[in-house]
């Protein structure tokens, strides 16, 4: 049996008691790796349109792409070039360039007033790629809906009400990130690490499609396996904030991206990081604390935990941990 299981989100939502329990059991078993594959109902036409427009953007000149840079936003919107983001456990910047976006919230919302740096004005290359804004907005909303629905399975799995994460992610700082990994020249049998090993900072991350292999998952024995979902399935992986809330019952999914000599060329992927609201207090839920599993983490505000990681991964522009 594969270490990463394939589960059916729709069966959890539409099935009977036994079907729902089977999905929960499968998810919790698979998430021992930090990863799981799931069915979804995001349309293939939308994915085709989004990926096509994003490839068009990344094919632009560096000067044209830099028109969509957003200085001062710490990689939370707009374009970020090659050799900037750096895995927290590494000092070598990743070979990737990125376009980031989310949904803006009303100016008067208390979250916007208190955490203005978490809700920057969105920057997208509408002028360079006409029509891309509407497509990427729809993409963001559809994938976020899947993530919020999937979190209900995890909520049940950790002994909470299935709506436990609903309010926490309402107006959360979900971030969608398109990533272009450039083609690398490699000798036969050689591999190149595009993105160093790391765990995401958020609750969960969704990857609906990648144009080539490369994503690898670290197992409990420290070995690496390729993440290869069934056709049409979405990859879900867990992040540091979920590990914190579950007191380690659900570990963070450690992963890396490695160029495969057997599949040369560029790689494109679009991931979405599902974050709680910045004022969420990350504290272990009682159902995940026991004599055998005593509380491991002190409570901390989500905004503060994110600030710490943004520094570690080299996205704080006026305080780079690693100079490129």
C-alpha positions in Angstrom: 0.0 0.0 0.0 1.3 3.5 -0.9 2.4 5.7 2.0 0.2 8.5 0.5 -3.4 7.5 0.2 -6.1 8.6 -2.2 -9.3 9.6 -0.5 -12.7 10.9 -1.7 -13.7 14.3 -0.4 -17.1 14.0 -2.2 -17.8 10.7 -0.4 -17.2 12.4 3.0 -19.7 15.1 2.0 -22.3 12.9 0.3 -21.9 9.5 1.8 -23.4 7.8 4.8 -21.9 7.3 8.2 -19.7 4.4 7.2 -18.4 6.2 4.1 -17.6 9.3 6.1 -15.8 7.3 8.7 -13.8 5.5 6.1 -12.6 8.8 4.5 -11.6 10.3 7.9 -9.7 7.1 8.7 -7.9 7.2 5.4 -7.0 10.9 5.7 -5.6 10.5 9.2 -3.6 7.5 8.2 -2.2 9.2 5.1 -1.4 12.4 7.0 1.2 10.6 9.0 3.3 11.5 6.0 1.9 15.0 5.9 0.4 14.3 2.5 -2.8 12.9 1.0 -4.5 12.8 -2.5 -8.1 13.7 -2.9 -10.9 13.9 -5.4 -12.2 17.4 -6.2 -14.6 19.3 -8.3 -12.5 22.1 -9.7 -13.1 22.2 -13.4 -10.3 21.1 -15.8 -11.2 24.0 -18.1 -10.4 26.5 -15.3 -7.1 24.7 -14.6 -6.2 24.8 -18.3 -6.9 28.5 -18.6 -5.0 29.4 -15.4 -1.9 27.4 -16.2 -1.9 28.6 -19.8 -2.0 32.3 -18.8 0.6 31.7 -16.1 3.0 30.1 -18.6 2.5 33.1 -20.8 3.4 35.4 -17.9 6.6 33.5 -17.0 7.7 33.6 -20.7 7.9 37.4 -20.5 11.2 39.2 -20.2 12.5 39.8 -16.7 11.8 43.6 -17.1 8.2 42.8 -18.0 7.7 40.4 -15.1 9.2 43.0 -12.7 6.4 45.3 -13.5 4.3 43.0 -11.3 6.7 43.1 -8.4 5.3 44.4 -5.1 8.1 45.7 -2.9 7.5 45.7 0.8 4.9 42.9 0.7 7.2 40.1 1.8 6.2 37.9 -1.1 2.5 38.0 -0.3 1.5 39.4 -3.7 3.0 40.1 -7.1 6.2 38.7 -8.7 9.2 37.3 -6.9 12.3 36.5 -9.0 14.8 33.6 -9.0 17.1 32.9 -6.1 15.1 34.8 -3.4 13.0 32.4 -1.3 15.2 30.1 0.7 14.2 27.0 2.7 14.4 27.7 6.5 16.9 24.8 7.0 19.1 25.8 4.0 21.3 28.8 3.0 21.0 28.1 -0.8 18.2 30.1 -2.4 15.6 28.1 -4.5 15.7 28.0 -8.3 12.2 29.2 -8.8 10.3 32.4 -9.7 6.8 33.0 -8.4 3.6 35.0 -8.9 1.5 35.4 -5.7 -2.1 36.5 -5.2 -5.0 36.3 -2.8 -8.4 37.9 -2.3 -8.6 41.5 -1.0 -10.9 42.2 1.9 -12.9 45.4 2.6 -10.9 48.4 3.7 -12.9 48.8 6.9 -12.6 45.2 8.0 -11.0 45.0 11.5 -8.5 42.5 10.2 -7.4 44.9 7.4 -7.0 47.7 9.9 -5.0 45.6 12.4 -2.9 43.6 10.0 -2.5 45.9 7.0 0.7 44.1 5.9 -1.2 40.8 5.8 -3.7 42.1 3.3 -1.7 44.1 0.7 -3.2 45.5 -2.4 -3.1 42.7 -4.9 -0.7 43.0 -7.9 -1.3 40.9 -11.0 0.0 41.2 -14.6 -3.3 42.2 -16.2 -1.6 44.6 -18.6 0.8 42.1 -19.8 -1.6 39.1 -19.9 -5.2 40.5 -20.5 -7.9 38.6 -18.7 -5.6 36.9 -16.2 -7.0 38.7 -13.1 -10.5 37.2 -13.5 -9.2 33.7 -14.2 -6.8 33.7 -11.2 -9.5 35.1 -8.9 -11.8 32.2 -9.8 -8.9 29.8 -9.5 -8.1 31.1 -6.0 -11.7 30.9 -4.8 -12.4 27.4 -6.2 -9.3 25.9 -4.7 -9.8 27.7 -1.3 -13.3 26.2 -1.2 -11.9 22.7 -1.6 -9.4 23.4 1.2 -12.0 24.7 3.6 -14.1 21.6 2.8 -11.2 19.3 3.3 -10.4 20.8 6.7 -13.7 19.5 7.9 -12.4 16.0 7.4 -9.4 16.8 9.5 -11.5 18.5 12.2 -13.5 15.3 12.6 -10.3 13.3 12.6 -8.8 15.2 15.6 -12.0 14.9 17.6 -13.4 18.4 16.9 -16.7 19.5 15.4 -16.4 19.4 11.6 -16.9 23.2 11.5 -13.9 23.8 13.8 -11.8 25.5 11.1 -14.6 27.3 9.3 -14.5 30.6 11.2 -10.8 30.4 11.6 -10.3 30.5 7.8 -13.1 33.1 7.1 -11.1 36.1 5.8 -7.9 34.2 6.5 -4.8 35.2 4.5 -4.9 32.4 2.0 -2.2 32.8 -0.6 -2.1 31.3 -4.1 1.4 30.9 -5.6 2.3 30.1 -9.2 5.8 28.7 -9.5 8.1 28.3 -12.5 11.1 26.1 -12.1 13.4 26.7 -15.0 14.9 23.9 -17.0 18.2 22.7 -15.7 21.1 21.1 -17.7 22.0 17.9 -15.9 24.3 15.0 -16.7 22.7 11.5 -17.1 21.7 10.2 -13.7 22.2 13.6 -12.0 19.4 15.5 -10.2 19.0 19.1 -9.3 17.2 20.4 -6.3 14.9 23.2 -7.4 13.5 23.9 -3.9 15.1 22.7 -0.7 13.4 20.5 1.9 10.9 22.4 3.9 7.5 22.4 5.7 4.8 25.0 4.8 3.8 27.5 7.5 0.1 27.3 7.1 -2.7 24.9 8.0 -2.9 22.9 4.7 -1.7 23.4 1.1 -3.4 22.3 -2.1 -1.7 21.5 -5.4 -4.2 20.7 -8.1 -1.8 20.2 -10.9 1.9 20.3 -11.9 3.3 20.2 -15.4 6.1 17.7 -14.5 7.2 15.4 -11.8 9.5 16.7 -9.1 7.6 17.0 -5.8 9.1 14.6 -3.3 7.8 13.7 0.2 9.9 12.8 3.2 8.7 9.8 5.2 9.1 9.0 8.8 12.3 6.9 8.1 13.8 10.0 6.3 13.5 8.4 2.9 12.1 10.4 0.0 9.2 9.2 -2.3 7.7 10.9 -5.4 4.3 12.5 -4.9 2.4 11.2 -7.9 -1.4 11.6 -7.5 -4.0 9.7 -9.6 -5.2 11.4 -12.7 -7.5 14.3 -11.8 -6.7 14.2 -8.0 -5.4 17.1 -5.9 -2.5 16.9 -3.5 -3.1 18.2 0.0 -0.2 18.6 2.5 -0.1 19.8 6.1 1.7 22.8 7.5 3.3 24.0 10.7 0.2 25.8 12.0 -1.9 22.6 11.8 0.9 20.6 13.6 0.8 23.3 16.3 -3.0 23.1 16.7 -3.0 19.3 16.7 -0.1 19.1 19.2 1.9 17.0 16.6 -0.9 14.5 16.0 -0.9 15.7 12.4 2.7 16.4 11.6 3.9 19.0 9.0 4.5 17.5 5.6 8.2 17.8 4.7 8.9 18.0 1.0 11.3 19.3 -1.7 11.2 19.7 -5.5 13.8 18.0 -7.5 14.4 18.2 -11.3 14.2 14.7 -12.9 16.7 14.0 -15.7 14.1 11.6 -17.2 11.7 14.5 -17.6 13.8 17.5 -18.7 12.4 20.9 -19.2 10.6 23.5 -17.1 8.1 22.7 -14.4 5.0 24.8 -13.6 2.9 24.3 -10.5 0.3 26.4 -8.7 -0.1 25.8 -4.9 -2.4 27.5 -2.4 -1.6 28.0 1.2 -4.6 28.0 3.5 -4.0 30.3 6.4 -6.1 31.1 9.4 -6.9 34.7 10.2 -3.8 36.5 11.6 -5.4 37.0 15.1 -6.0 33.2 15.5 -4.3 31.9 18.6 -2.5 28.7 17.7 -3.0 26.5 20.7 -3.3 22.7 20.9 -6.9 21.5 21.0 -7.7 19.4 24.2 -8.5 16.3 22.2 -4.9 16.1 21.0 -3.4 16.4 24.5 -2.9 13.2 26.6 -0.6 11.6 29.1 1.1 9.9 26.1 1.1 13.1 24.1 1.7 16.0 26.5 1.4 19.6 25.2 4.4 20.3 23.0 3.9 23.9 21.9 3.2 27.2 23.7 0.3 29.2 22.3 1.3 31.9 19.8 -0.6 34.3 17.5 -0.7 33.1 13.9 0.6 36.5 12.6 3.7 36.2 14.9 4.4 32.6 13.8 4.1 33.7 10.1 6.5 36.6 10.7 9.1 34.3 12.1 8.9 31.9 9.1 8.9 34.7 6.5 12.2 35.8 8.0 13.5 32.2 8.0 12.6 31.7 4.3 14.3 35.0 3.3 11.2 37.0 2.2 11.7 40.0 4.6 13.1 42.4 2.1 14.8 44.8 4.6 16.2 41.9 6.6 17.3 39.2 4.3 18.6 36.1 6.2 20.6 35.1 3.0 21.8 37.6 0.5 21.4 36.5 -3.1 
